[in-house]
Amino acid sequence: MAPNSQANDETGKLPPHKTLHVETDRVACDGGGGALGHPKVYYDLAESGEAHCFYCCAHFIKK
């Protein structure tokens, strides 16, 4: 199996994903980058105060 091309050469781990601090109970994520993104998905932060996008692993935290 070929090594992951996104892995950090020194540690072999993937780079950290973006963390976004928001003030709303609902957020939408489309991965950014226009055509390089992913389908738009919505997450509800009202109960837990945070969510992870299952497409791009962006981490949303309610302030």
C-alpha positions in Angstrom: 0.0 0.0 0.0 1.4 3.4 -0.9 1.9 6.0 1.9 -0.6 8.8 2.3 0.6 11.7 0.1 -0.8 14.2 2.7 1.1 12.6 5.6 3.8 14.6 7.4 7.1 13.1 6.4 8.6 13.3 9.9 5.7 11.8 11.9 3.7 9.9 9.3 0.6 11.6 10.7 -1.9 13.7 8.7 -1.6 17.5 9.1 -4.0 19.1 11.7 -7.5 20.1 10.4 -8.9 23.6 10.6 -10.7 24.6 13.7 -13.4 27.3 13.4 -14.9 29.2 16.3 -18.5 30.2 15.6 -21.2 32.1 17.4 -24.2 30.3 15.9 -26.1 27.1 16.7 -26.0 25.9 13.1 -23.1 25.8 10.7 -22.7 24.8 7.1 -19.5 23.3 5.6 -18.8 22.8 1.9 -15.1 22.2 2.2 -14.2 25.5 0.6 -12.2 25.8 -2.5 -15.1 25.8 -5.0 -15.0 22.7 -7.1 -12.3 21.2 -4.8 -14.8 21.2 -1.8 -17.5 18.7 -1.0 -21.4 18.7 -0.9 -22.7 21.3 1.6 -23.7 19.7 4.9 -25.2 21.4 8.0 -24.3 20.7 11.6 -26.2 21.6 14.8 -24.0 22.8 17.7 -26.8 23.6 20.1 -26.4 20.5 22.3 -22.7 19.6 22.3 -21.2 23.0 21.3 -19.0 21.4 18.7 -19.0 19.3 15.5 -16.6 17.6 13.0 -17.3 17.6 9.3 -17.3 14.0 8.1 -16.1 15.0 4.7 -13.1 17.3 5.4 -12.8 16.9 9.2 -13.1 20.7 9.9 -13.8 21.2 13.6 -16.5 23.7 14.6 -16.6 25.0 18.1 -19.3 27.3 19.5 -18.0 30.3 21.4 
